[in-house]
Amino acid sequence: MPVKIDGTSYGTAARRHTCPTSPRYRERCERLVRAMGRQYAGSPHVIAWQIDNEIGHPFCYCPLCHRAFQQWLKSRFADIAELNGRLGQSFWRARRAR
């Protein structure tokens, strides 16, 4: 289940009941996608499908998602200075210096 920023679970209050980085969730999605692919591979009536109808919401703040986000940042930015520069943090530093 996805976790709120305060560390509590959304429970059944959210429409999406999965953590996107959960290995168990991903394994089950892959199993489902492969089964659907085998079933509908030859059908001209099926061109695509979506596993989850609530893309991106709610955001999950569990430890798995936190680590995955940190890894994404590390792969995207050379160091913290580059990240801060891209986020506009240099603007605030320059304003304080005046």
C-alpha positions as CSV (number, residue, x, y, z in Angstrom):
1,M,0.0,0.0,0.0
2,P,1.2,3.5,-0.7
3,V,2.5,5.5,2.2
4,K,1.8,9.2,2.9
5,I,4.6,11.7,3.5
6,D,3.9,11.5,7.3
7,G,4.6,7.7,7.2
8,T,1.0,6.5,7.5
9,S,-0.7,4.3,5.0
10,Y,-3.5,5.6,2.7
11,G,-5.3,2.4,3.5
12,T,-8.4,2.2,1.4
13,A,-8.8,6.0,1.3
14,A,-7.0,6.1,-2.1
15,R,-8.1,4.8,-5.4
16,R,-4.7,3.3,-6.1
17,H,-3.7,0.6,-3.6
18,T,-0.2,-0.2,-4.7
19,C,3.4,1.0,-4.2
20,P,5.0,1.4,-7.6
21,T,8.4,0.2,-6.5
22,S,7.3,-2.9,-4.6
23,P,9.1,-5.9,-6.0
24,R,6.0,-8.1,-5.2
25,Y,3.7,-5.6,-7.1
26,R,6.1,-5.5,-10.1
27,E,6.5,-9.2,-10.2
28,R,2.7,-9.7,-10.2
29,C,2.2,-7.0,-12.9
30,E,4.8,-8.7,-15.1
31,R,3.1,-12.0,-14.7
32,L,-0.2,-10.5,-15.6
33,V,1.2,-8.6,-18.6
34,R,2.9,-11.8,-19.9
35,A,-0.3,-13.8,-19.5
36,M,-2.3,-11.1,-21.3
37,G,0.3,-10.9,-24.0
38,R,0.1,-14.7,-24.6
39,Q,-3.7,-14.5,-24.6
40,Y,-4.2,-11.5,-26.9
41,A,-1.0,-11.5,-29.1
42,G,-2.9,-12.4,-32.2
43,S,-6.0,-10.3,-31.7
44,P,-6.4,-7.4,-34.1
45,H,-8.8,-5.8,-31.6
46,V,-6.3,-5.3,-28.8
47,I,-3.5,-2.8,-29.5
48,A,-2.6,-1.9,-25.9
49,W,-3.7,-2.1,-22.3
50,Q,-3.0,-0.4,-19.0
51,I,-2.4,-2.3,-15.8
52,D,-3.4,0.6,-13.5
53,N,-5.9,3.3,-14.1
54,E,-4.5,5.7,-11.5
55,I,-1.0,6.6,-12.9
56,G,1.1,8.6,-10.5
57,H,-1.4,9.1,-7.7
58,P,-1.2,8.9,-4.8
59,F,2.5,9.4,-4.5
60,C,4.2,6.9,-2.2
61,Y,6.8,7.9,0.4
62,C,7.7,4.4,1.7
63,P,11.4,3.5,2.2
64,L,11.5,1.7,-1.2
65,C,10.2,4.7,-3.1
66,H,12.5,7.0,-1.1
67,R,15.6,4.9,-2.1
68,A,14.4,4.6,-5.7
69,F,14.0,8.4,-6.0
70,Q,17.5,8.9,-4.5
71,Q,18.9,6.4,-7.0
72,W,17.2,8.3,-9.8
73,L,18.6,11.6,-8.7
74,K,22.1,10.1,-8.5
75,S,21.8,8.8,-12.1
76,R,20.4,12.1,-13.4
77,F,22.8,14.6,-11.7
78,A,26.5,14.6,-11.3
79,D,26.4,15.8,-7.7
80,I,24.3,17.8,-5.2
81,A,25.6,21.1,-6.6
82,E,24.3,20.3,-10.0
83,L,20.9,19.3,-8.6
84,N,20.7,22.5,-6.5
85,G,21.6,24.6,-9.6
86,R,18.9,22.9,-11.7
87,L,16.4,23.4,-8.9
88,G,17.2,27.1,-8.8
89,Q,18.8,27.0,-5.4
90,S,21.5,29.4,-6.6
91,F,18.8,32.1,-7.0
92,W,18.0,32.0,-3.2
93,R,21.7,31.9,-2.3
94,A,22.3,35.0,-4.5
95,R,19.4,36.9,-3.0
96,R,20.6,36.2,0.6
97,A,24.1,37.5,-0.3
98,R,22.8,40.9,-1.3
